[in-house]
Amino acid sequence: MPTHPDRIYCKTEKGRHEIGTRTHGLISKQRQTLILMDCAKTLGLIADAIPLEELNRAVPFLMEHGFIVLGNAKPASSMLAGILGHKASFETSPVTEIRPLHTEPLLTTPQLTQDPAIVFQIKSFMITASNTHLGLMGATVISRIERCHTAEQLLAAAAFWHMALRESKTGNIVAKDHLEQVKFDLSANG
């Protein structure tokens, strides 16, 4: 299954929930694979970040357990329509009122976690990613991450870390997803 480098996979609702809650006990490579499944990256591109041997184990597991689906899989409504034997329809109503999408100011500081255990876990993730993708060139980045003791400090270091990953040959592929994961984990709601 993962031997098709042009295939694209997407997270299911269960997969998105797992990213935020970590309730299913995925091992590290399964979780990293799940994070990278974004309906945009091909398996060939992901294989630059995760060894093919690991992908060959993780992708079938994630599919079998409902964390991911093929990117060209039919949406649930058309699948349901096929099962029921009729066309699914969606009702629409005319717009009668225009309201702003956001009622609160857009430039608010996000609430960050104050849990030192979570901060330590995120620091470990960032250091591991730095070692993996930056090697010896990541010494400055790692030093900066290690000096962080609060979520606020770690969020500031994450910007520097993200830029370093983007400059790296293998880190460029995962930089955006890793930054989103760090931001999510640092948020008080994460």
N, C-alpha and C positions, 0 to 999 in steps of 0.2 A: 504493500500500500504506500509507504513513504518513499518508494523508489521512483515516483513520478515527480521530478523537480518542478514541473509547471503547476502542480496542484496548489490550490489555495484553501485554507481551512478557516472557519469562523468559530468563535466561542458561542456556545449556547447560553441560555439564561443560567443554567446550572454552572457553566464555566465562569461566567461573569461573577456569579455569587461566590464561587470558590476563591477567585482572586481577592475579593474583599474580606472573606471570613476565614479562609483556611480551615474549613471544617472537615474535609474529606481525607486529610493526611497524605496528600501527594508528596512524593519525594522531590528533591531539588530539581532534577532535570525535567520531570513531568511538569512541575510548576513553571519552570523557565519556558518550556515549550508552549504551555498554555498561554502564558503572558504574550508570547510572540504571535500567536494565532489571532490575527486582527482583520481578516477578510481582505488584506491587501498584499501581504508578503507571500511569496511562493515558497514552497518547501526548499527549493534550491537556494534561495536567499537565506532562509532560516538555517540551512545546513552550514552556512559560513560561520554561524554563531554557536550552534550546537552540533557536536559530532554526529555523523550519520548513524553510527551504531546506536546512540542514545535516541535519535529520532525514530529509528526502526522499532524501538521498544515503546517509546512514549506515545507516538501517534495512534497506534492501534488501541492502546490502553485508554487514552483519552476519548477516542471515538466509541469504544465499547461501553464505557461508563457514562456516556452522554455529555461530556464536557465540550466537545467540538463536533462540527459537521463539515462536510465538504462545502466550499464556498459557493458552488453552483447548485447546491441542493435547493429543492423547491421550498418556498416559504410555507409555514404551517397552514395558512388559510387555503392555499391551493392544494396541499396534501389532504386536508380535511374535506375539501370539495370533491377530490377524486375518490375518497373513501365513501362519502355520502352519495356520490353520483350526480351531483348538481353543482352549478357554479356558485361560488361564494360571492356575496355582494356586501358592499359597505355603503351604509346610508350617509349622506352628507346633508348638511343644512346650510342655508345661506348665512353669510356673516351679517349680523345685525348691529354689532357694536365693536369698535376697535379699542382695545385696552393695551396699555404698555405691558410687555412681557415680564419685566421686573419692576417690583414696587419699591425695592430697597436699593440703596446705592450699589453700583457695580464694583466700585473700588473699595471693597472691605477686606480687612485682613482675615484670612481663614483661621478658624480655631484649630490649634495644633495640640497634639497629644502631650500630656505631661508625664506619661508613664515611662520611667527610665528603662524598663525592660524592653519596651517597644523601640525606644531610641537606640538601645544597644543592638537589637536585632536588625534594625535598618542600617546602622553603621556597619555591621558585619556583612550585610548584603552588598553595600556599596564598596567595601574593601575587597570582597571576593570578586566583584565585577571589575574593579580596578586591576587587581592582580591578573585576572583572566585576559582582559582586553588591552591593558596598557603595559603590563610587564614592568621592567625596571624604570620605564619612563613615567610610571605612575607614582613614584616615591613622594613627590610633592603633593599630589592629590591625596594619597593615603595619609600623609602626615596631617594635612588639613582636616580630613575626616576624623582622624583619631583625636584631635584637639576639641572636637565638639562634645558638649555635655547636655545640651538642650535641643528640643525639636527646632527652635528658631535658628540656632547655630547650624544645625544639620541641614536645614532647608537652604540657608545661604551657601553652605559648602556644596550642596547638590547642584547648584547652578554651575559652579566651577568644574565639578565632577562630570556633569553632562556635556559641557563644552569639550573636555578632554576626551570623553568617549566618542563624541562626534568626529574628532580629529583622527581617531584610531581606525585602522583598516577593518578589524572585526567588530569593534565597539560601535561603529557608525550604524550598523544594522539594528542594534538593540538599544541605542541611546534613548530614543524617544519613549519606547515602552518602559524602560527601566526608570526614567524620570517620572513618568506617570505613576508607576507603582510606588516609588518613594513618596511622591506627593500624597497619594491616596493613603499610604500607611502612616504618614505623619499627621494626617488630618485627624481631628478628635473623633470624627464619625467613622473612620476607617477601621 
